[in-house]
Amino acid sequence: MANQTIRMNTLRELISLKSRQMSGRIIATALGISRTTVNKYIELLDKTGLSAQQLLALSDADLWRLLEPPILTPGRYAILEALFPQIEKDLKKTGVTRLLVWQQYRGQHQQGYGYGQFCYHYQQWLLHKGATMHFEHKAGDKLFVDYTGKKLYIFPAPGSPPTEVEVFIAILGCSQLTYVEASLSQQKEAFLSCLENALHYFNGVPKAIVPDNLKAAVTKSSRYEAQIN
């Protein structure tokens, strides 16, 4: 599409390619956008008087604001997309969900997207923001085991105080079949009991059981050769 609005990551790539003295035709081909769009943004970038290094050092929101008049009108999506990098960081924190960050977003932008569209646009941004490594798993090859970072609570009896429990999780790499169990601790005995129950649940044993750095399974972590308990 000619004269289209491009995504922020595409704009940053355009700035980088322009700094290497590449022609508009080559940039358009490399980014999969029209030459008209490339020329439009190059003209806007030139008017700022900033170098490529200075432009790339700006935050997404500042870069949008810099190029906003007269062509880039920051509609709902432009505003939301500028928030995605921080949203991505927040979602990595324990207890933070998409619903929670959406509620915060709507609290600041009352005319913003509904929850469904918010999730859709965020997922599309994740798919386009950069390359990710894809792993192919063979059936029955690996079982990944770990404890979740967030604990749960059980109530042993009516009126009794809650008891904090660990959450063990085991996932088969190929099918993503998942087993989850609550246990009172991460001690070796509890870990082995959960692991045994998981294997009974899967009705089989994989070629390899791959733990994360949980203390019940790994005595000392290492990039090259961890010490297994």
Backbone as a chain_set.jsonl record, in Angstrom:
{"seq": "MANQTIRMNTLRELISLKSRQMSGRIIATALGISRTTVNKYIELLDKTGLSAQQLLALSDADLWRLLEPPILTPGRYAILEALFPQIEKDLKKTGVTRLLVWQQYRGQHQQGYGYGQFCYHYQQWLLHKGATMHFEHKAGDKLFVDYTGKKLYIFPAPGSPPTEVEVFIAILGCSQLTYVEASLSQQKEAFLSCLENALHYFNGVPKAIVPDNLKAAVTKSSRYEAQIN", "coords": {"N": [[0.848, -1.195, 0.0], [0.554, 2.182, -0.886], [1.862, 5.124, 0.672], [1.456, 4.329, 3.323], [1.078, 3.865, 6.911], [3.707, 2.838, 8.936], [4.986, 0.212, 11.093], [6.567, 0.634, 14.32], [8.977, -0.83, 14.728], [9.659, -1.312, 12.081], [10.072, 1.283, 11.192], [12.354, 1.957, 12.648], [14.169, 0.19, 11.51], [14.192, 1.242, 8.953], [15.414, 3.729, 9.436], [17.946, 2.84, 10.192], [18.83, 1.542, 7.815], [18.802, 3.686, 6.079], [20.851, 5.22, 7.149], [23.002, 3.881, 6.225], [23.355, 4.712, 3.72], [21.693, 3.598, 1.782], [19.57, 3.206, -1.073], [16.198, 4.464, -1.704], [14.709, 2.583, -3.102], [15.99, 0.131, -2.55], [15.667, 0.041, 0.21], [12.865, -0.061, 0.386], [12.377, -2.553, -0.797], [13.746, -4.246, 0.973], [12.298, -3.905, 3.342], [9.746, -4.51, 2.621], [7.787, -2.635, 1.916], [6.141, 0.159, 0.258], [7.833, 2.338, -2.128], [6.93, 4.914, -2.08], [6.048, 5.212, 0.538], [8.477, 4.869, 1.893], [9.91, 7.106, 0.927], [8.328, 9.126, 2.012], [8.763, 8.871, 4.796], [11.536, 9.223, 4.913], [11.749, 11.876, 4.157], [10.437, 13.114, 6.306], [12.178, 12.361, 8.376], [14.54, 13.633, 7.607], [13.8, 16.267, 7.989], [13.886, 16.56, 10.716], [16.495, 17.019, 11.421], [18.159, 15.48, 12.912], [20.673, 13.011, 13.6], [21.027, 9.537, 12.524], [21.83, 7.985, 14.683], [21.013, 9.567, 16.846], [18.253, 9.573, 16.437], [17.6, 6.847, 16.719], [18.155, 6.536, 19.36], [16.05, 7.603, 20.685], [13.007, 7.116, 22.552], [10.172, 4.993, 21.716], [7.759, 6.421, 21.94], [8.656, 9.11, 21.933], [9.815, 9.233, 19.435], [7.596, 8.866, 17.775], [6.173, 11.2, 18.409], [7.927, 13.109, 17.46], [7.804, 12.752, 14.698], [5.21, 13.145, 14.196], [3.525, 15.466, 13.215], [3.12, 16.5, 9.807], [1.968, 14.209, 8.982], [2.024, 11.78, 10.413], [-0.387, 10.934, 12.374], [-1.085, 10.259, 15.615], [-3.044, 7.804, 16.202], [-5.28, 5.57, 17.942], [-3.964, 3.087, 17.745], [-1.243, 3.766, 17.291], [-0.581, 5.032, 19.68], [-0.961, 2.902, 21.455], [0.905, 1.036, 20.471], [3.313, 2.272, 21.06], [3.456, 1.764, 23.732], [3.948, -0.915, 23.981], [6.667, -2.049, 24.315], [7.21, -1.524, 27.084], [5.041, -2.819, 28.202], [5.639, -5.438, 27.527], [7.881, -5.894, 29.173], [6.681, -5.606, 31.686], [4.931, -7.796, 31.737], [6.58, -9.901, 32.216], [6.975, -9.963, 34.868], [6.283, -11.493, 38.016], [2.978, -12.457, 38.644], [1.806, -10.505, 37.065], [-0.588, -9.933, 34.615], [-2.102, -10.032, 31.3], [-4.63, -8.958, 31.421], [-4.427, -7.296, 33.638], [-2.48, -5.368, 32.81], [-3.877, -4.327, 30.682], [-6.037, -3.108, 31.991], [-4.672, -1.085, 33.339], [-3.776, 0.336, 31.146], [-6.239, 1.196, 29.997], [-7.069, 2.774, 32.065], [-5.464, 4.988, 31.785], [-5.942, 5.691, 29.174], [-8.84, 6.269, 28.22], [-10.321, 6.128, 25.918], [-9.247, 4.046, 24.609], [-8.424, 0.754, 23.209], [-10.628, -2.122, 23.509], [-10.452, -5.086, 25.615], [-10.17, -7.487, 24.065], [-9.268, -6.591, 21.484], [-6.981, -5.307, 22.321], [-5.353, -7.47, 23.211], [-5.123, -8.835, 20.774], [-3.724, -6.982, 19.09], [-1.374, -6.721, 20.548], [-0.344, -9.318, 20.395], [0.108, -9.494, 17.636], [2.072, -7.557, 17.395], [4.145, -8.761, 18.836], [4.728, -10.863, 17.097], [5.835, -9.538, 14.951], [7.934, -8.002, 15.868], [10.492, -8.998, 15.987], [12.884, -11.64, 15.223], [12.463, -14.953, 16.452], [13.678, -17.838, 18.181], [12.846, -21.006, 17.085], [11.929, -24.075, 18.412], [12.075, -27.49, 17.654], [10.495, -30.311, 18.831], [10.808, -33.75, 19.482], [8.476, -36.431, 19.722], [8.02, -37.826, 22.913], [10.615, -37.274, 23.665], [11.711, -35.218, 25.442], [11.053, -34.13, 28.779], [10.102, -31.324, 30.461], [10.696, -29.849, 33.556], [9.802, -27.956, 36.464], [9.396, -25.526, 39.132], [6.795, -23.177, 39.655], [7.094, -19.593, 39.823], [5.264, -18.196, 41.353], [3.47, -18.804, 44.292], [0.797, -20.872, 45.644], [-2.19, -21.198, 47.721], [-3.614, -23.361, 50.17], [-6.503, -24.457, 51.98], [-6.654, -26.183, 54.758], [-8.787, -26.863, 56.483], [-12.146, -25.812, 57.233], [-12.218, -22.461, 58.278], [-9.606, -22.553, 59.155], [-6.226, -21.215, 59.001], [-4.69, -20.261, 55.862], [-2.443, -22.399, 54.026], [0.711, -22.098, 52.608], [1.764, -23.261, 49.447], [3.983, -24.946, 47.187], [4.203, -24.991, 43.565], [4.441, -27.464, 41.353], [5.412, -28.19, 38.02], [5.2, -29.979, 34.971], [6.05, -30.493, 31.62], [5.543, -31.947, 28.488], [7.666, -31.718, 25.738], [6.943, -31.967, 22.959], [4.086, -32.46, 22.617], [3.072, -30.663, 24.432], [1.603, -31.489, 26.567], [0.572, -31.227, 29.885], [1.385, -31.465, 33.337], [0.42, -30.626, 36.595], [1.069, -30.019, 40.018], [0.428, -29.381, 43.439], [2.598, -28.918, 46.186], [3.992, -29.244, 49.496], [6.568, -28.345, 49.802], [9.795, -27.66, 48.218], [11.619, -29.575, 48.589], [13.88, -32.364, 48.13], [12.61, -34.883, 48.424], [9.9, -34.243, 48.091], [9.989, -33.215, 45.524], [10.775, -35.475, 44.001], [8.588, -37.11, 44.454], [6.532, -35.649, 43.184], [7.51, -35.739, 40.585], [7.447, -38.478, 40.06], [4.671, -38.898, 40.171], [3.943, -37.386, 37.978], [5.039, -38.859, 35.859], [3.513, -41.172, 36.04], [1.089, -40.033, 35.374], [1.551, -39.257, 32.712], [1.862, -41.728, 31.726], [4.211, -43.004, 30.899], [7.783, -42.84, 30.18], [10.06, -40.289, 29.393], [12.869, -39.789, 27.109], [14.634, -37.989, 28.197], [14.75, -35.995, 31.151], [14.336, -32.701, 31.794], [15.362, -30.356, 33.951], [14.883, -27.024, 35.308], [16.853, -24.555, 37.033], [16.113, -25.447, 39.634], [16.535, -26.063, 43.11], [16.109, -28.596, 44.137], [16.77, -30.298, 42.105], [19.08, -29.4, 40.812], [22.273, -28.981, 41.927], [24.389, -27.172, 41.542], [24.373, -24.601, 39.284], [25.386, -24.226, 35.842], [26.67, -22.93, 32.802], [27.784, -24.723, 31.097], [28.196, -27.337, 32.271], [26.188, -28.479, 34.511], [25.876, -29.305, 38.019], [24.156, -32.036, 38.961], [21.667, -32.916, 41.307]], "CA": [[0.0, 0.0, 0.0], [1.322, 3.411, -0.941], [1.595, 6.134, 1.687], [0.922, 3.67, 4.498], [1.758, 4.068, 8.181], [4.465, 1.625, 9.216], [5.182, -0.122, 12.496], [7.724, 1.276, 14.92], [10.203, -1.577, 14.465], [9.985, -1.092, 10.676], [10.614, 2.638, 11.107], [13.728, 1.928, 13.153], [14.977, -0.473, 10.479], [14.332, 2.204, 7.862], [16.436, 4.695, 9.863], [19.243, 2.161, 10.147], [19.211, 1.332, 6.418], [19.066, 5.013, 5.499], [22.155, 5.672, 7.624], [24.031, 3.169, 5.439], [23.316, 5.31, 2.382], [20.964, 2.749, 0.838], [18.566, 3.929, -1.841], [14.823, 4.221, -1.327], [14.247, 1.349, -3.738], [16.543, -1.005, -1.806], [15.023, 0.045, 1.528], [11.493, -0.528, 0.192], [12.437, -3.998, -1.053], [14.193, -4.931, 2.194], [11.28, -3.824, 4.387], [8.469, -4.964, 2.105], [6.83, -1.531, 1.869], [6.228, 0.888, -1.007], [8.836, 3.402, -2.206], [6.262, 6.157, -1.674], [6.088, 5.248, 2.002], [9.873, 5.084, 2.277], [10.257, 8.501, 0.646], [7.609, 9.971, 2.966], [9.423, 8.86, 6.082], [12.863, 9.806, 4.763], [11.558, 13.324, 4.165], [10.148, 13.499, 7.687], [13.396, 12.178, 9.17], [15.484, 14.685, 7.228], [13.339, 17.543, 8.547], [14.2, 16.639, 12.143], [17.862, 17.487, 11.581], [18.874, 14.582, 13.818], [21.39, 11.901, 12.985], [20.408, 8.228, 12.734], [22.142, 7.562, 16.049], [20.151, 10.319, 17.757], [16.877, 9.119, 16.245], [17.44, 5.501, 17.27], [18.279, 6.608, 20.82], [14.779, 8.074, 21.221], [11.997, 6.107, 22.869], [9.154, 4.879, 20.67], [6.796, 7.516, 22.075], [9.291, 10.36, 21.516], [10.012, 9.18, 17.986], [6.285, 9.126, 17.172], [5.836, 12.611, 18.577], [8.819, 13.884, 16.602], [7.38, 12.625, 13.303], [3.754, 13.208, 14.15], [2.949, 16.394, 12.246], [1.677, 16.529, 9.676], [1.499, 12.967, 8.358], [1.808, 10.731, 11.416], [-1.353, 11.278, 13.414], [-1.05, 9.116, 16.52], [-4.34, 7.272, 16.559], [-5.286, 4.634, 19.075], [-2.955, 2.031, 17.621], [0.091, 4.338, 17.454], [-0.39, 5.237, 21.115], [-0.83, 1.595, 22.085], [2.153, 0.392, 20.047], [4.414, 2.898, 21.787], [3.475, 1.202, 25.081], [4.214, -2.359, 23.946], [7.934, -2.471, 24.936], [7.08, -1.534, 28.54], [4.08, -3.876, 28.522], [6.37, -6.703, 27.438], [8.693, -6.015, 30.384], [5.793, -5.785, 32.841], [4.33, -9.131, 31.706], [7.571, -10.875, 32.69], [6.982, -9.927, 36.328], [5.394, -12.458, 38.653], [1.659, -11.976, 39.012], [1.282, -9.518, 36.111], [-1.316, -10.572, 33.524], [-2.528, -9.124, 30.242], [-5.817, -8.251, 31.89], [-3.978, -6.241, 34.545], [-1.851, -4.27, 32.063], [-4.937, -3.678, 29.9], [-6.774, -2.237, 32.899], [-3.834, 0.09, 33.552], [-3.806, 1.079, 29.877], [-7.532, 1.859, 29.86], [-7.147, 3.806, 33.078], [-4.77, 6.163, 31.268], [-6.465, 6.003, 27.838], [-10.223, 5.813, 28.336], [-10.843, 5.878, 24.578], [-8.398, 3.016, 24.013], [-9.013, -0.495, 22.736], [-11.172, -3.101, 24.435], [-9.49, -6.125, 25.995], [-9.93, -8.414, 22.965], [-8.422, -5.946, 20.481], [-5.698, -5.072, 22.972], [-4.595, -8.722, 23.144], [-4.837, -9.132, 19.365], [-2.673, -6.095, 18.592], [-0.126, -7.053, 21.243], [0.152, -10.565, 19.827], [0.634, -9.177, 16.307], [3.33, -6.829, 17.606], [5.154, -9.754, 19.212], [5.092, -11.648, 15.916], [6.559, -8.722, 13.983], [8.979, -7.165, 16.447], [11.815, -9.557, 15.78], [12.969, -13.086, 15.024], [12.553, -15.781, 17.639], [14.192, -19.174, 17.905], [11.796, -22.02, 17.146], [12.461, -25.385, 18.764], [11.307, -28.653, 17.243], [10.633, -31.373, 19.825], [10.355, -35.071, 19.068], [7.535, -37.045, 20.661], [8.635, -38.684, 23.916], [12.05, -37.003, 23.795], [12.084, -34.458, 26.636], [10.059, -33.665, 29.737], [10.64, -30.152, 31.138], [10.108, -29.767, 34.892], [10.215, -26.789, 37.25], [8.387, -24.965, 40.029], [6.406, -21.838, 39.248], [7.581, -18.562, 40.738], [4.187, -17.747, 42.228], [2.931, -19.88, 45.109], [-0.64, -20.895, 45.88], [-2.564, -21.452, 49.106], [-4.673, -24.326, 50.409], [-7.171, -24.295, 53.274], [-6.804, -27.562, 55.257], [-10.087, -27.086, 57.117], [-12.925, -24.567, 57.318], [-11.829, -21.564, 59.354], [-8.175, -22.635, 59.453], [-5.436, -20.299, 58.188], [-4.2, -20.871, 54.624], [-1.083, -22.943, 53.996], [1.388, -21.79, 51.349], [2.262, -24.462, 48.774], [4.733, -24.815, 45.939], [3.474, -25.507, 42.408], [5.304, -28.218, 40.447], [4.849, -28.285, 36.672], [5.955, -30.812, 34.025], [5.493, -30.306, 30.283], [6.155, -32.695, 27.398], [8.055, -30.736, 24.738], [6.283, -32.088, 21.662], [2.625, -32.322, 22.682], [2.725, -29.646, 25.421], [0.781, -32.078, 27.619], [1.079, -30.604, 31.111], [0.982, -31.979, 34.649], [0.643, -29.637, 37.655], [0.764, -30.549, 41.353], [0.813, -28.551, 44.58], [3.317, -29.666, 47.222], [4.284, -28.401, 50.652], [7.932, -27.818, 49.747], [10.601, -28.013, 47.049], [12.65, -30.5, 49.033], [14.167, -33.451, 47.194], [11.605, -35.939, 48.525], [8.671, -33.743, 47.488], [10.232, -33.106, 44.084], [10.76, -36.812, 43.408], [7.211, -37.59, 44.506], [5.802, -34.97, 42.108], [8.015, -36.25, 39.317], [6.904, -39.832, 39.908], [3.247, -38.754, 39.858], [3.846, -36.872, 36.609], [5.319, -39.964, 34.929], [2.318, -42.022, 36.047], [0.056, -39.304, 34.637], [1.881, -39.339, 31.282], [1.841, -43.158, 31.387], [5.43, -43.33, 30.173], [9.004, -42.156, 30.603], [10.743, -39.69, 28.244], [14.301, -40.077, 27.007], [15.372, -37.076, 29.077], [13.998, -35.083, 32.012], [15.12, -31.468, 31.76], [14.945, -29.421, 35.001], [15.502, -25.705, 35.355], [17.814, -24.524, 38.133], [15.511, -25.641, 40.949], [17.534, -26.623, 44.017], [15.878, -30.023, 44.368], [17.327, -31.085, 40.998], [20.388, -28.897, 40.383], [23.075, -28.534, 43.065], [25.127, -25.986, 41.121], [24.094, -24.316, 37.87], [26.535, -23.899, 34.998], [26.322, -22.823, 31.389], [28.364, -25.833, 30.337], [27.969, -28.65, 32.898], [25.619, -28.28, 35.827], [25.964, -30.425, 38.956], [22.795, -32.522, 39.209], [21.482, -33.504, 42.632]], "C": [[0.882, 1.244, 0.0], [0.904, 4.329, 0.2], [1.01, 5.543, 2.974], [1.699, 4.067, 5.748], [2.444, 2.767, 8.564], [4.615, 1.422, 10.721], [6.476, 0.504, 13.004], [9.012, 0.512, 14.645], [10.635, -1.429, 13.01], [10.596, 0.293, 10.483], [12.062, 2.673, 11.579], [14.658, 1.233, 12.158], [15.221, 0.465, 9.306], [15.418, 3.231, 8.199], [17.825, 4.085, 9.756], [19.731, 1.969, 8.707], [19.545, 2.658, 5.746], [20.449, 5.508, 5.907], [23.305, 4.999, 6.877], [24.039, 3.609, 3.979], [22.645, 4.406, 1.347], [19.869, 3.555, 0.162], [17.16, 3.593, -1.348], [14.284, 2.931, -1.907], [14.726, 0.123, -2.969], [15.877, -1.108, -0.428], [13.603, -0.505, 1.419], [11.447, -2.034, -0.003], [12.781, -4.761, 0.222], [13.105, -4.972, 3.255], [9.903, -4.285, 3.927], [7.394, -3.893, 2.127], [7.045, -0.756, 0.577], [7.316, 1.96, -0.955], [8.234, 4.732, -1.797], [6.296, 6.317, -0.163], [7.495, 5.523, 2.499], [10.252, 6.544, 2.083], [9.578, 9.455, 1.625], [8.342, 10.036, 4.298], [10.834, 9.429, 6.014], [12.776, 11.331, 4.798], [11.286, 13.823, 5.573], [11.392, 13.419, 8.564], [14.414, 13.27, 8.87], [15.112, 16.023, 7.861], [13.664, 17.675, 10.03], [15.591, 17.204, 12.387], [18.699, 16.632, 12.507], [19.584, 13.479, 13.041], [20.657, 10.602, 13.261], [20.636, 7.743, 14.155], [21.251, 8.272, 17.063], [18.697, 9.861, 17.656], [16.645, 7.765, 16.908], [17.542, 5.491, 18.795], [16.983, 7.069, 21.473], [13.877, 6.903, 21.596], [10.968, 6.061, 21.747], [8.187, 6.061, 20.716], [7.387, 8.836, 21.587], [9.491, 10.39, 20.002], [8.698, 9.43, 17.251], [5.949, 10.61, 17.235], [6.678, 13.488, 17.658], [8.338, 13.885, 15.159], [5.886, 12.841, 13.129], [3.199, 14.216, 13.152], [3.78, 16.415, 10.968], [1.102, 15.179, 9.256], [1.172, 11.903, 9.4], [0.867, 11.225, 12.508], [-1.47, 10.1, 14.36], [-2.446, 8.69, 16.95], [-4.214, 6.291, 17.7], [-4.171, 3.605, 18.953], [-1.544, 2.571, 17.838], [0.411, 4.556, 18.933], [-0.152, 3.903, 21.814], [0.502, 0.941, 21.736], [3.358, 0.981, 20.772], [4.543, 2.346, 23.207], [3.922, -0.249, 25.118], [5.555, -2.76, 24.566], [7.857, -2.52, 26.461], [6.103, -2.612, 28.985], [4.774, -5.236, 28.506], [7.222, -6.931, 28.682], [7.817, -6.305, 31.602], [5.234, -7.202, 32.899], [5.299, -10.22, 32.156], [7.637, -10.914, 34.211], [5.955, -10.907, 36.892], [4.07, -11.807, 39.033], [1.045, -10.964, 38.061], [0.649, -10.247, 34.931], [-1.675, -9.543, 32.461], [-3.756, -8.326, 30.66], [-5.415, -7.079, 32.781], [-3.365, -5.077, 33.778], [-2.875, -3.568, 31.168], [-5.735, -2.716, 30.77], [-5.983, -0.964, 33.191], [-3.834, 0.982, 32.312], [-5.114, 1.845, 29.718], [-7.721, 2.942, 30.921], [-6.503, 5.108, 32.619], [-5.314, 6.613, 29.919], [-7.905, 5.476, 27.765], [-10.871, 5.555, 26.98], [-10.049, 4.787, 23.854], [-9.173, 1.768, 23.634], [-9.643, -1.297, 23.877], [-10.166, -4.216, 24.65], [-9.161, -7.064, 24.841], [-9.005, -7.835, 21.909], [-7.043, -5.645, 21.04], [-4.801, -6.309, 22.865], [-4.208, -9.059, 21.709], [-3.681, -8.285, 18.86], [-1.334, -6.376, 19.267], [0.487, -8.328, 20.676], [0.751, -10.332, 18.446], [1.955, -8.435, 16.417], [4.452, -7.782, 17.981], [5.649, -10.529, 18.0], [5.976, -10.863, 14.955], [7.765, -7.983, 14.56], [10.377, -7.731, 16.261], [11.765, -11.061, 15.658], [13.051, -13.798, 16.369], [13.037, -17.175, 17.245], [13.073, -20.195, 18.091], [12.432, -23.379, 17.404], [11.509, -26.48, 18.286], [11.563, -29.769, 18.25], [10.078, -32.675, 19.268], [9.445, -35.657, 20.145], [8.275, -37.974, 21.622], [10.087, -38.394, 24.181], [12.397, -36.329, 25.116], [10.853, -34.099, 27.466], [10.697, -32.518, 30.518], [9.927, -29.981, 32.478], [10.65, -28.541, 35.628], [9.112, -26.47, 38.253], [8.056, -23.555, 39.556], [6.916, -20.83, 40.274], [6.527, -18.12, 41.732], [3.596, -18.93, 42.982], [1.419, -19.757, 45.24], [-0.906, -21.181, 47.355], [-3.667, -22.507, 49.146], [-5.243, -24.066, 51.802], [-7.467, -25.697, 53.824], [-8.176, -27.855, 55.842], [-10.829, -25.759, 57.171], [-12.501, -23.726, 58.52], [-10.362, -21.594, 59.701], [-7.401, -21.67, 58.568], [-4.92, -20.998, 56.934], [-2.763, -21.346, 54.76], [-0.48, -22.69, 52.618], [1.961, -23.069, 50.749], [3.039, -24.086, 47.518], [3.906, -25.414, 44.805], [4.472, -26.133, 41.437], [4.619, -28.322, 39.092], [5.778, -29.094, 35.787], [5.266, -30.731, 32.662], [6.259, -31.162, 29.28], [6.415, -31.734, 26.235], [7.266, -30.787, 23.453], [4.792, -31.776, 21.748], [2.16, -31.18, 23.575], [1.749, -30.166, 26.477], [1.392, -31.703, 28.968], [0.513, -31.277, 32.357], [1.348, -30.937, 35.704], [0.249, -30.246, 38.99], [1.234, -29.562, 42.41], [1.505, -29.425, 45.62], [3.729, -28.7, 48.326], [5.679, -27.803, 50.622], [8.573, -28.163, 48.411], [11.74, -28.953, 47.443], [12.745, -31.693, 48.073], [13.087, -34.521, 47.221], [10.301, -35.51, 47.851], [8.812, -33.649, 45.972], [10.145, -34.469, 43.401], [9.35, -37.4, 43.409], [6.381, -36.964, 43.389], [6.222, -35.51, 40.744], [7.481, -37.653, 39.035], [5.426, -39.772, 39.519], [3.053, -38.26, 38.427], [4.061, -37.994, 35.598], [4.156, -40.942, 34.888], [1.199, -41.361, 35.246], [0.287, -39.398, 33.129], [1.867, -40.787, 30.781], [3.05, -43.542, 30.536], [6.594, -42.509, 30.693], [9.701, -41.578, 29.377], [12.213, -40.094, 28.203], [15.111, -39.207, 27.961], [14.392, -36.241, 29.889], [14.861, -33.837, 32.19], [14.612, -30.517, 32.841], [15.529, -28.039, 34.746], [16.427, -25.717, 36.571], [17.163, -24.625, 39.506], [16.464, -26.429, 41.842], [17.354, -28.118, 44.255], [16.514, -30.88, 43.282], [18.742, -30.673, 40.635], [21.133, -28.345, 41.589], [23.809, -27.246, 42.746], [24.896, -25.767, 39.634], [25.372, -23.947, 37.14], [26.078, -23.832, 33.559], [26.753, -24.052, 30.617], [28.056, -27.197, 30.953], [27.491, -28.459, 34.331], [25.829, -29.522, 36.699], [24.549, -30.819, 39.35], [22.717, -33.195, 40.565], [21.198, -34.994, 42.477]], "O": [[1.829, 1.35, 0.778], [-0.247, 4.319, 0.638], [0.178, 6.169, 3.632], [2.831, 4.543, 5.663], [1.824, 1.705, 8.521], [4.398, 2.339, 11.513], [7.362, 0.857, 12.225], [10.039, 1.126, 14.357], [11.831, -1.418, 12.718], [11.53, 0.457, 9.7], [12.899, 3.344, 10.976], [15.806, 1.645, 11.987], [16.31, 0.487, 8.732], [16.245, 3.564, 7.35], [18.763, 4.73, 9.287], [20.902, 2.204, 8.411], [20.47, 2.734, 4.937], [21.143, 6.142, 5.113], [24.437, 5.483, 6.894], [24.645, 2.967, 3.121], [22.995, 4.446, 0.168], [19.308, 4.476, 0.755], [16.948, 2.587, -0.672], [13.481, 2.253, -1.267], [13.961, -0.817, -2.756], [15.564, -2.203, 0.039], [13.178, -1.311, 2.247], [10.585, -2.714, 0.554], [12.181, -5.795, 0.517], [12.99, -5.953, 3.99], [8.992, -4.436, 4.742], [6.219, -4.196, 2.333], [8.027, -0.989, -0.127], [7.68, 2.434, 0.121], [8.923, 5.586, -1.238], [6.539, 7.407, 0.355], [7.689, 6.317, 3.42], [10.847, 7.155, 2.97], [10.16, 10.463, 2.025], [8.524, 11.113, 4.865], [11.285, 10.06, 6.97], [13.623, 11.995, 5.395], [11.839, 14.841, 5.992], [11.634, 14.296, 9.394], [15.074, 13.773, 9.779], [15.983, 16.813, 8.225], [13.713, 18.789, 10.551], [15.847, 17.799, 13.434], [19.82, 17.002, 12.855], [19.145, 13.074, 11.965], [19.774, 10.55, 14.117], [19.743, 7.156, 14.766], [20.786, 7.659, 18.024], [17.995, 9.772, 18.664], [15.631, 7.555, 17.574], [17.076, 4.557, 19.448], [16.827, 6.942, 22.687], [13.981, 5.822, 21.015], [10.895, 6.974, 20.926], [7.836, 6.633, 19.684], [6.707, 9.603, 20.904], [9.354, 11.436, 19.368], [8.675, 10.118, 16.231], [5.502, 11.202, 16.253], [6.195, 14.495, 17.139], [8.447, 14.898, 14.468], [5.366, 12.727, 12.02], [2.431, 13.809, 12.281], [5.008, 16.356, 11.028], [-0.116, 15.02, 9.183], [0.165, 11.206, 9.286], [1.303, 11.868, 13.463], [-1.915, 9.03, 13.945], [-2.964, 9.171, 17.957], [-3.169, 6.194, 18.344], [-3.507, 3.285, 19.939], [-0.728, 1.92, 18.491], [1.528, 4.298, 19.382], [0.738, 3.781, 22.655], [1.156, 0.358, 22.601], [4.317, 0.268, 21.065], [5.606, 2.445, 23.819], [4.245, -0.764, 26.188], [5.588, -3.749, 25.299], [8.379, -3.452, 27.073], [6.304, -3.249, 30.019], [4.525, -6.08, 29.367], [7.278, -8.05, 29.192], [8.159, -7.138, 32.442], [5.075, -7.758, 33.986], [4.881, -11.341, 32.446], [8.279, -11.794, 34.783], [4.892, -11.116, 36.308], [4.039, -10.748, 39.66], [-0.118, -10.595, 38.224], [1.292, -11.096, 34.313], [-1.569, -8.337, 32.686], [-3.902, -7.16, 30.295], [-5.995, -5.997, 32.69], [-3.685, -3.921, 34.053], [-2.768, -2.367, 30.92], [-6.073, -1.618, 30.327], [-6.563, 0.118, 33.281], [-3.885, 2.208, 32.408], [-5.102, 3.018, 29.343], [-8.448, 3.912, 30.703], [-6.932, 6.195, 33.008], [-5.172, 7.779, 29.55], [-8.141, 4.362, 27.298], [-11.869, 4.838, 26.901], [-10.165, 4.626, 22.639], [-10.4, 1.721, 23.723], [-9.254, -1.175, 25.038], [-9.152, -4.291, 23.957], [-7.995, -7.409, 24.647], [-8.062, -8.499, 21.478], [-6.047, -5.719, 20.32], [-3.637, -6.208, 22.477], [-3.094, -9.517, 21.455], [-2.747, -8.816, 18.26], [-0.282, -6.282, 18.634], [1.702, -8.407, 20.497], [1.789, -10.907, 18.117], [2.862, -8.661, 15.616], [5.578, -7.639, 17.507], [6.84, -10.819, 17.883], [6.777, -11.45, 14.227], [8.54, -7.395, 13.806], [11.356, -6.992, 16.372], [10.745, -11.689, 15.946], [13.649, -13.283, 17.314], [12.828, -17.624, 16.118], [12.431, -20.234, 19.141], [13.358, -23.784, 16.702], [10.298, -26.403, 18.491], [12.712, -30.134, 18.497], [9.009, -32.697, 18.658], [9.631, -35.401, 21.335], [9.066, -38.813, 21.191], [10.752, -39.181, 24.855], [13.274, -36.801, 25.84], [9.778, -33.81, 26.94], [11.724, -32.713, 31.169], [8.697, -29.967, 32.532], [11.8, -28.143, 35.442], [8.036, -27.068, 38.225], [8.938, -22.824, 39.107], [7.141, -21.165, 41.437], [6.86, -17.711, 42.844], [3.258, -19.947, 42.376], [0.836, -18.702, 44.987], [0.022, -21.381, 48.138], [-4.538, -22.547, 48.277], [-4.565, -23.53, 52.679], [-8.433, -26.331, 53.399], [-8.678, -28.972, 55.714], [-10.206, -24.697, 57.157], [-12.436, -24.224, 59.644], [-9.898, -20.749, 60.466], [-7.87, -21.334, 57.481], [-4.731, -22.215, 56.946], [-1.971, -20.774, 55.509], [-1.078, -23.022, 51.594], [2.572, -23.87, 51.457], [2.788, -23.061, 46.884], [3.022, -26.237, 45.039], [5.246, -25.433, 40.784], [3.406, -28.515, 39.012], [6.997, -28.925, 35.837], [4.048, -30.882, 32.563], [7.487, -31.109, 29.229], [5.511, -31.023, 25.796], [6.943, -29.737, 22.898], [4.296, -30.914, 21.023], [1.003, -30.765, 23.502], [1.137, -29.378, 27.199], [2.598, -31.847, 29.166], [-0.67, -31.611, 32.424], [2.467, -30.423, 35.705], [-0.781, -30.912, 39.093], [2.311, -28.978, 42.29], [1.058, -30.536, 45.904], [3.805, -27.491, 48.112], [5.95, -26.846, 51.346], [7.985, -28.858, 47.583], [12.712, -29.101, 46.703], [11.819, -31.981, 47.316], [12.683, -35.021, 46.171], [9.674, -36.292, 47.136], [7.881, -33.961, 45.23], [9.518, -34.604, 42.351], [8.966, -38.103, 42.475], [5.615, -37.658, 42.72], [5.388, -35.712, 39.861], [7.11, -37.97, 37.905], [4.982, -40.511, 38.639], [2.112, -38.667, 37.745], [3.35, -38.074, 34.596], [3.838, -41.486, 33.83], [0.455, -42.031, 34.53], [-0.654, -39.593, 32.36], [1.86, -41.04, 29.577], [2.931, -44.305, 29.578], [6.431, -41.614, 31.522], [9.917, -42.302, 28.405], [12.733, -40.673, 29.157], [16.147, -39.633, 28.473], [13.343, -35.831, 29.391], [15.987, -33.919, 32.682], [13.544, -29.927, 32.681], [16.539, -27.897, 34.057], [16.75, -26.788, 37.086], [17.605, -23.966, 40.447], [17.125, -27.359, 41.38], [18.319, -28.827, 44.541], [16.774, -32.062, 43.504], [19.531, -31.508, 40.193], [20.698, -27.372, 42.206], [23.855, -26.331, 43.568], [25.187, -26.642, 38.819], [26.317, -23.426, 37.733], [25.201, -24.588, 33.141], [26.155, -24.388, 29.594], [27.691, -28.125, 30.231], [28.296, -28.298, 35.248], [25.945, -30.639, 36.194], [23.83, -30.048, 39.986], [23.607, -33.963, 40.932], [21.009, -35.693, 43.473]]}, "num_chains": 1, "name": "protein.A"}
